[in-house]
């Protein structure tokens, strides 16, 4: 019996299965240690090698997802191969007899994992028969969990794009969104829309916590990028909360609730991003005034934006937007 092979195989198998269960089943736990490092390294490699082009980043999400599945598969397969190699004649050739090569052991572990039937090899009686059953169970576990995980991730990606399109469809900057809902006397339908966005943000945040790979699914168009949409929406809330006098604002409770939802979303990204060292451009108060809305003075608005919490929040949003190779949403982008 080769203790080294048994030990290495057991550690590799247990570590991979633990990482798989952590990533796919623990909703609040994020990704397992192995998957987390794989995602970070792949994203950094693509980010550094793309020369600032967002097109390359479009591949990041699918590539990371596929790599995660491949690493899980290869690691489990290798782990069982090492375990069977560690036993003394753990597997025998039912046709030719004689010793087995590494390719034979790998073949036995593979077809056992994927329940392909009898491949001409069989385990010895006793513990190795039980190990073969566990290998089959681990293969079924891998297939079942990964299929469910991939379908859930793709559904969450679709929700991300739907949310982003819903926000940017109203305008690509805060002043446009605000003036879109102003009918000359009041904000028509804005409360209902903010309530809808607030619910979608809560779902988006929950999805990002459950499926951290979502962080790396980059959208082809800026209008479908949640980072841009969150920036547009948060700047809209900032403009409504600090740019308008109290009598002209929508429901304070709704503004606070939506801003709190965005804060939770940003907190979920703090492990990946740090606030930028620059301030993003401020929302356009002049355009809001042109639409007939009363606003605070430019100095008062600038003072509110300089508030520690507001400034840190906007810098973090800028970092998130720029990490996706996007420009800060402003009227000049229209």
Secondary structure as GFF3:
##gff-version 3
##sequence-region A 1 334
A	DSSP	alpha_helix	3	25	.	.	.	ID=ss1
A	DSSP	alpha_helix	33	49	.	.	.	ID=ss2
A	DSSP	alpha_helix	54	57	.	.	.	ID=ss3
A	DSSP	alpha_helix	60	86	.	.	.	ID=ss4
A	DSSP	beta_strand	91	93	.	.	.	ID=ss5
A	DSSP	alpha_helix	102	113	.	.	.	ID=ss6
A	DSSP	beta_strand	121	123	.	.	.	ID=ss7
A	DSSP	alpha_helix	127	168	.	.	.	ID=ss8
A	DSSP	alpha_helix	174	181	.	.	.	ID=ss9
A	DSSP	alpha_helix	190	210	.	.	.	ID=ss10
A	DSSP	three_ten_helix	212	216	.	.	.	ID=ss11
A	DSSP	three_ten_helix	222	224	.	.	.	ID=ss12
A	DSSP	alpha_helix	226	238	.	.	.	ID=ss13
A	DSSP	pi_helix	239	243	.	.	.	ID=ss14
A	DSSP	three_ten_helix	246	248	.	.	.	ID=ss15
A	DSSP	alpha_helix	252	269	.	.	.	ID=ss16
A	DSSP	alpha_helix	285	290	.	.	.	ID=ss17
A	DSSP	alpha_helix	298	305	.	.	.	ID=ss18
A	DSSP	alpha_helix	308	323	.	.	.	ID=ss19
A	DSSP	three_ten_helix	331	333	.	.	.	ID=ss20
###
